[in-house]
Amino acid sequence: MVCVKSRKRWGLMGFVVSALLLAGLVSLSPTTWATPAQSPDHGAVTVPPIKTVDNDLLPIGGEAVFEVLLANPQEGAYTWSDVVITDTIDSRLSISGLHTSQGSFGVAGQEITVDVGDILPGGQATIKIYVALQHGDAGDIIENRAYAVRPGDDPLGSTEARITIPYPYYLPLTMKRYAGP
């Protein structure tokens, strides 16, 4: 009797594992198993950009540089085509300059668009956005992302770059030669 129950448990467990495996395989899209040459859109951007800031503690009037890096990994043997980077800079920051290692750019208000074009395997594009903090409250955190887009694809968001507006530093009154009443 013990042997029959044990066989039933193992049989049931084998059935459940097989069903889960089959459900997992069915849920995969047809291009999951395709090589880049077989994939219908083998030029899609698959790695999101990386966005950093050189000064994450910025007082009013301070300047910082955002850097957006989009790198096509060497193992992907295809060229990313028609890549565009978009970025909306927070209204508390003014844009004082922009530099791109590849392509052309446009600025409309706080909206930045960089038409990077094609990125070869192992290649990369770097964008630097120079900003200055115009106004804000102490303790505010300014969060910003850049997005890589291609025609017909969903945008890929970058890592988040954060700037914190610090609290002002005050010298104790004794250091200002104030002795008190």
N, C-alpha and C positions, 0 to 999 in steps of 0.2 A: 504494500500500500504506500509506503514511504517513497518507493522508487517511482510509482505512477505520478504522485504529486510533484516530485522533483522534475520529471520529464515535462509535465504540463507547464510548470513555471518557466523552464528553459525554452520550451516551445513558444509560450506567450511572449517572453522577453525577446526572443529572436524575431518574432513577428513585429513587435513594436519597433525594434531597431531598424528592421528592413523598411517598415512604413515611413519612419522618419527620414531615413536615407533617401528613399524614393521621392518623398515630398520635397526635400532639399534640392535634389537634382532637377525636378520639374520646375521649381521656382526660379532657377537660373535662366538668364536670357540666352538666346542662341549665340550671341557674340561672346559670351563668357569664355567659351572654349576655343574661340577662333584666334589664330595668330594675327599680328598686325596686318599682314598682307591679305588675310581672308575677311577681316572686319569691314563692315560697310562704311564706317567713317573712321579710318585709321589715323586721321590727322587731328583728332580731338585733343584738347588740352586736358590732361589728366592730373597734373600736379598743381595745387593752388599756389599763388604767389606768397612770398614771405615778406611781411612788412615790419620794419623796426623803426625806432626813433633814437637819435643819439643823445637826447636830453629828456629824461622822463620826469624831471622835476623843474618846472618852468615858471618863473615869476612873471608878472605883468611886464611887458617890454622885452622879455627874453626871447631868444631865437633858438630854433631847433631844426633838424633836418630829418624828414621821413625818408626811408629808403625802401623801395619795393623791388624785390628780386624775383624774377620768374626764370626758372632753370628747367630745360628739357633734359631729362636724364639720359645718360649714354645708352642704357639698355633698351630704351625704346627706339627702334630703328626707323623712325619716321619723323618727318618735319611737321612741326605745328604751324599751321598756316592761318593767315588773317587774324592774328591775335590782337586784341584791343584791351588796354588796361583803363579802367575808370575808377575815379576816386572823388568823393565829396568831402571837402575839408570843412571842419566845424567852423561856424560863423564867428567864434571867438578868436580864431586865428586868421591872420592875413597872409596871403601867399606872396612871398617876395622873390621867388625864383623857381625855375624848374629845369632839370637836365635829364636827358635820356641817352642811354648808350646806343640805342637803335630806334629808328623810326622817327615819327613826327608827333607833335603834341599841340593841344589847344586848351585854353583856359577860358571858361565862361562863368564869371562870378566865382563861386566856390567849387565849381565842377571842373575836374581835370580829366581829359581824355588823351590817351597816348596810343596812337596807331603803331604798334610794334612791328606788325607784318609777320614774316616767317621766322621761326626759331629752329635752327637745325639741331639734330641729335647731339647732345653734349654742349649745346650752346646756351646762352643766357642773355637776358636783357635786364638792365638796372635803371631804375628811375629814381631821381632824388628830387624831393619837394622841400623847398626852403620856406619856413613859416616863422611868424612872430606872433606872440600872444598879445592881443589888443586889450581884452577885458575878461573878467571872470571873478568868481568868488573863491576865497581861500578854501581849500579842501575839495574843490571841484575836480572831477576826473574827466578828461576829454578822451574818448575812445574813437578809434578810426580804423577802417578796413579799406583795402583796395580790392577790386574785382577784375578777374581775367575773363574775357568773353570772346566767343567766336560766333559768327552768324549761325543761327539755328540752335545754339547750345545754351544751357543754363549757365549763369555766371558762377565762377568759383571764387569764394571769399578768401582773403588772405588771413594770416594770423593778425591778431588785434594789436595795434600799437597804442599805448596809453601815455598820456601826459597828465601829471597831477599839478595843480596850482598850489604852491606851498603857503602855509601861514606865514605872515611877516615875522621877522626876528626883531625883538625889541631888547635893547640893552637895559639892564636893571638901572633904576634911578641912581643908585650909588656910583655906578660907573660913569654917570654923566655929571658927577660932582654935586649931586643933590644930597644934602645932608638931612633934610627934613625940617619940620617946624621946631 
